[in-house]
Every structure is written in structure tokens, then in C-alpha cells.
Amino acid sequence: MSYAFCSTEITGRVLTVTINRPESMNALHPPANAELAEVFDAFAANPDLWVAIITGAGDRAFSAGNDLKYQASGGKMYVPESGFAGLTSRFDLTKPVIAAVNGIAMGGGFEIALACDLIIASDNAVFALPEPKVGLAALAGGLHRLPRQIGQKQAMGMILTGRHVGAEEGKALGFVNEVTPQADLLTRAHAWADMIVACSPTSIRASKEAVYRGLDEPTLEAAYRGQSKYGEINAMFKSPNLIEGPMAFAQKRKPQWTG
């Protein structure tokens, strides 16, 4: 399927989604958001795809966030139910998503990355939530995800100033998993995806669901006792992978996972 504002590529079990508006620093307007929502709807529904990577076209920006020029021109503003880029309000996706951040990730661009499970950043990546500087606020999840991921004081230091944070500082703060030369960015993102694909997909989805739902529980004990009720946990115990994994280990071969 062809798209106007993004491109997709499938490599084995991995879907790579590239935001394709380099002339606008990959900023997103409503038609682009709607398109990306369709892409991630299809990813969620496809049993043959286990991991997604999202990145931006060109070497200047992952995404500069909301397309302010489109907004200023009077373009009708709306966001799909699944949120900015079809990701920031998608709370039921148990398949992993990796952000491969090349260059600028500002505002909604940073919020897209924060909505992903891993962030692999090029060494020229820059992150910020600068919305207060233009009379807005980071309401696509940034105000909630960033404190949960790096702690309240560090997050408030970014949120209340809109300051720019480079890739290495992002790694030190804890929201970046790896910093790599820009030329190697997608190679490294695919290396992480391949490590995930080597694991049982049912175990990966169960783990992701348990982590995120557990973080919303009031106590560690509540999270521990509640996980037995999670859908992906129950699916893992019913999956053929539960037998295949130990059998492959005993037979000293690679497991043949099913999705």
C-alpha cells in the first residue's frame, strides 16, 4: 500500500515506518497523523509482524512535532483516536515499537519517541518539549511519560524550560537506550529489533503488558498479584511457545516461535 506522508518496509518480522515529510522537518499535520494511525492499526493486526521501528526521512529530523505552519494557515486540527502519529494514545499495543531518532525530536516528535518502548538515537539527536514557548503544552503524553521514565525533578527541568537535550544527555537521563553515529542508526535499531524477534513473541507481549499495567498499580504487591489476570500473560501460557522454548533448549537448537 502506498502512502503520501510515510513509507513502510517489511524485513522478516520487523516493520520499519518512515515519516516522509523532510521538507517540513517531518512535522505532522492531521492527514499525516491519520495515515500513521492506519499503518499502526495494520501492524497491530498483522500476526506476522512482531516489532516496529519508526524513524524520520532525511538527516535533519525525526519529527519536529506538530506542523505549526499548517495550524497557523488555518488548517483544521484533529488527532486520531490512537493519538499523534497513531501512537501516543495507543495504550493497548503489546508489540514493541522502537524509535530510531535521527536529528530533531521536538514537541510531538519527542512525544512519539517517548510512546515507543526503546529509543535509539543518532549522535546528533536533540530532544525537547518546547510547547510552552509557543503558548501550548505537551499534551500528547509528554507531560506524563517523561516523569515516569526519568523521574519528576529531571522531567520538570525539561518541561518547565523547554530546554534542548542532546543524545548523550538523554542516555544519561535514562530515556535513550543507545547513542550511535547517524550513519549506523537504522542498523542499530534493526539489531535491537532482531534481539527482540529472537525471543518468543508471546513472552515479549506478556512482558510488555505486565510492565506497563504494573506501573499503573498502586503497589508492587498489587502489580504482582494482578498480572495473572492480564490477557497476554494468559495467552503466553496457552501458546505452543511454552513447550517449544524448553524443547529447543533441550535439543540445542533455535526455537521455532509462532506468533
Wavefront OBJ file of the C-alpha trace (Angstrom):
o trace
v 0.000 0.000 0.000
v 1.333 3.457 -0.911
v 1.208 6.409 1.451
v 1.559 10.149 0.930
v 3.290 11.108 4.173
v 5.170 7.988 5.237
v 6.744 4.866 3.808
v 6.865 1.319 5.134
v 9.256 -1.585 4.686
v 8.999 -5.138 5.990
v 12.122 -7.133 6.835
v 11.196 -10.531 8.226
v 9.112 -9.883 11.331
v 10.033 -6.194 11.508
v 8.071 -3.253 10.108
v 10.007 -0.027 9.514
v 7.868 3.111 9.270
v 9.490 6.296 7.967
v 7.777 9.652 8.424
v 8.244 11.224 4.999
v 7.845 14.995 5.222
v 11.502 16.072 5.207
v 10.649 19.478 3.725
v 8.738 20.163 6.970
v 11.317 18.529 9.273
v 8.881 15.583 9.379
v 6.376 17.694 11.316
v 2.935 16.127 11.342
v -0.392 17.545 10.292
v -3.777 15.795 10.573
v -3.569 13.893 7.240
v -0.148 12.504 8.201
v -1.380 11.523 11.657
v -4.370 9.751 10.130
v -2.106 7.879 7.730
v 0.254 6.749 10.508
v -2.732 5.631 12.572
v -3.732 3.338 9.687
v -0.181 1.984 9.456
v -0.040 1.094 13.143
v -3.574 -0.319 13.087
v -2.372 -2.705 10.382
v 0.795 -3.509 12.328
v -1.191 -4.338 15.450
v -3.497 -6.640 13.487
v -0.823 -8.483 11.488
v 0.292 -11.670 13.276
v 3.372 -11.940 11.050
v 4.820 -8.627 12.277
v 6.330 -8.667 15.768
v 8.298 -5.405 16.088
v 8.036 -1.938 14.533
v 10.672 0.756 14.049
v 9.635 4.361 13.454
v 12.066 6.946 12.080
v 12.114 10.126 10.003
v 13.189 10.758 6.415
v 16.375 12.717 5.812
v 19.183 13.504 8.208
v 17.814 16.626 9.925
v 14.811 15.472 11.921
v 12.980 12.508 13.371
v 9.986 14.815 13.735
v 9.678 18.490 14.625
v 6.280 17.707 16.146
v 3.053 19.448 15.291
v 3.054 21.262 11.948
v 2.661 24.807 13.269
v 2.684 26.322 9.780
v -0.280 24.161 8.818
v -2.030 25.196 12.031
v -1.226 28.884 11.507
v -2.604 28.734 7.960
v -5.996 27.782 9.374
v -5.831 24.087 8.586
v -8.359 22.067 10.543
v -6.621 20.434 13.500
v -7.609 16.991 14.747
v -5.835 13.903 16.066
v -6.912 10.281 15.501
v -8.153 8.274 18.464
v -4.790 6.484 18.636
v -3.033 9.827 19.067
v -0.174 11.716 17.484
v 1.430 9.550 14.768
v -1.116 6.896 15.689
v 0.967 6.049 18.760
v 0.696 8.490 21.658
v -2.800 7.346 22.690
v -2.412 3.712 21.646
v -2.338 2.083 25.070
v -3.328 -1.444 24.016
v -0.391 -2.236 21.703
v 1.598 -5.090 23.231
v 4.015 -5.438 20.310
v 7.266 -3.493 20.837
v 7.956 -0.268 18.946
v 11.449 1.222 18.604
v 12.065 4.901 17.869
v 15.136 5.450 15.686
v 15.669 9.153 16.314
v 17.742 10.980 13.711
v 18.238 14.669 14.431
v 15.483 16.783 15.938
v 12.712 15.261 18.074
v 10.807 18.279 19.309
v 7.408 18.559 20.948
v 5.141 15.939 19.434
v 8.200 14.324 17.840
v 9.665 13.712 21.286
v 6.255 12.520 22.475
v 6.179 9.933 19.678
v 9.591 8.670 20.788
v 8.511 8.569 24.446
v 5.481 6.480 23.429
v 7.850 3.861 21.994
v 9.421 1.118 24.098
v 13.032 1.845 23.113
v 14.784 4.949 21.797
v 17.895 4.516 19.678
v 19.351 7.959 18.970
v 21.848 9.263 16.445
v 24.676 11.280 17.947
v 23.142 14.472 16.538
v 19.698 13.847 18.036
v 18.123 16.672 20.042
v 15.081 16.273 22.276
v 12.780 18.901 23.809
v 9.237 19.696 24.865
v 9.219 23.374 23.818
v 5.432 23.805 23.671
v 5.295 26.488 26.426
v 7.467 28.706 24.212
v 4.621 28.883 21.661
v 1.748 29.028 24.141
v 0.997 25.314 24.167
v 1.678 22.302 26.409
v 2.927 18.766 25.689
v -0.493 17.144 25.939
v 0.222 14.163 23.648
v 1.601 12.213 26.594
v 4.910 14.005 27.139
v 3.865 15.567 30.457
v 3.017 12.114 31.792
v 5.526 9.788 30.139
v 8.667 11.834 30.755
v 8.307 11.971 34.594
v 7.568 8.248 34.656
v 10.651 7.496 32.568
v 13.285 9.757 34.139
v 11.812 10.950 37.440
v 9.911 14.054 38.442
v 12.694 16.588 39.050
v 14.655 15.804 35.881
v 11.454 15.829 33.842
v 10.300 19.135 35.306
v 13.694 20.587 34.440
v 12.954 19.859 30.798
v 9.219 20.589 30.835
v 9.325 23.971 32.603
v 12.176 25.340 30.493
v 11.636 23.708 27.104
v 15.406 23.246 27.003
v 17.139 21.123 24.373
v 18.743 17.837 25.448
v 21.296 16.061 23.281
v 21.515 12.330 22.718
v 24.245 11.658 25.282
v 22.419 13.600 27.991
v 19.229 11.754 27.047
v 21.064 8.486 27.635
v 22.383 9.748 30.980
v 18.881 10.826 31.985
v 17.574 7.403 31.034
v 15.153 7.896 28.154
v 17.653 6.912 25.416
v 18.805 3.278 25.195
v 21.739 3.746 22.828
v 23.567 6.550 21.039
v 25.075 5.720 17.658
v 26.599 7.566 14.682
v 23.831 8.732 12.386
v 25.056 6.526 9.537
v 24.550 3.449 11.742
v 21.192 4.435 13.236
v 18.883 2.079 11.353
v 21.427 -0.730 11.522
v 21.489 -0.440 15.308
v 17.703 -0.112 15.538
v 17.354 -3.300 13.488
v 19.926 -5.012 15.713
v 17.720 -4.284 18.726
v 14.650 -5.460 16.782
v 16.441 -8.688 15.864
v 17.257 -9.350 19.525
v 13.562 -8.963 20.336
v 12.490 -11.181 17.428
v 14.846 -13.902 18.691
v 12.642 -14.156 21.793
v 9.208 -15.719 21.997
v 6.689 -13.135 20.732
v 4.106 -14.262 23.263
v 6.627 -13.781 26.069
v 7.562 -10.342 24.745
v 3.935 -9.199 24.613
v 3.216 -10.638 28.050
v 6.274 -8.846 29.441
v 5.363 -5.516 27.867
v 1.796 -5.673 29.111
v 2.891 -6.653 32.630
v 5.407 -3.792 32.833
v 3.077 -1.021 31.687
v -0.027 -2.200 33.505
v 2.017 -2.931 36.590
v 3.321 0.640 36.660
v -0.278 1.820 36.953
v -0.938 -0.362 40.009
v -0.765 1.397 43.381
v 1.769 -1.014 44.908
v 4.309 -3.635 43.877
v 2.176 -6.294 45.548
v -0.893 -5.229 43.565
v 1.109 -5.413 40.332
v 2.482 -8.843 41.242
v -0.893 -10.291 42.178
v -2.758 -8.643 39.322
v -0.574 -9.873 36.474
v -2.239 -13.281 36.362
v -5.358 -11.543 35.024
v -3.628 -9.873 32.074
v -4.658 -11.103 28.638
v -1.168 -11.506 27.195
v 0.018 -13.411 30.273
v -2.816 -15.900 29.820
v -2.114 -16.089 26.081
v 1.541 -16.890 26.816
v 0.592 -19.850 28.998
v -1.721 -21.183 26.290
v 0.789 -20.720 23.471
v 2.742 -23.568 21.815
v 5.811 -21.437 22.535
v 5.585 -22.503 26.158
v 6.590 -26.021 25.040
v 8.758 -25.038 22.095
v 11.143 -22.918 24.154
v 12.217 -25.594 26.664
v 12.220 -28.266 23.930
v 14.534 -26.196 21.706
v 16.810 -25.580 24.685
v 16.963 -29.295 25.473
v 17.619 -30.172 21.831
v 20.265 -27.433 21.494
v 18.606 -25.755 18.525
v 16.988 -22.436 17.753
v 13.315 -22.294 18.748
v 10.681 -22.058 16.040
v 8.366 -19.469 17.520
v 4.784 -18.940 16.406
v 3.079 -15.574 16.537
l 1 2 3 4 5 6 7 8 9 10 11 12 13 14 15 16 17 18 19 20 21 22 23 24 25 26 27 28 29 30 31 32 33 34 35 36 37 38 39 40 41 42 43 44 45 46 47 48 49 50 51 52 53 54 55 56 57 58 59 60 61 62 63 64 65 66 67 68 69 70 71 72 73 74 75 76 77 78 79 80 81 82 83 84 85 86 87 88 89 90 91 92 93 94 95 96 97 98 99 100 101 102 103 104 105 106 107 108 109 110 111 112 113 114 115 116 117 118 119 120 121 122 123 124 125 126 127 128 129 130 131 132 133 134 135 136 137 138 139 140 141 142 143 144 145 146 147 148 149 150 151 152 153 154 155 156 157 158 159 160 161 162 163 164 165 166 167 168 169 170 171 172 173 174 175 176 177 178 179 180 181 182 183 184 185 186 187 188 189 190 191 192 193 194 195 196 197 198 199 200 201 202 203 204 205 206 207 208 209 210 211 212 213 214 215 216 217 218 219 220 221 222 223 224 225 226 227 228 229 230 231 232 233 234 235 236 237 238 239 240 241 242 243 244 245 246 247 248 249 250 251 252 253 254 255 256 257 258 259
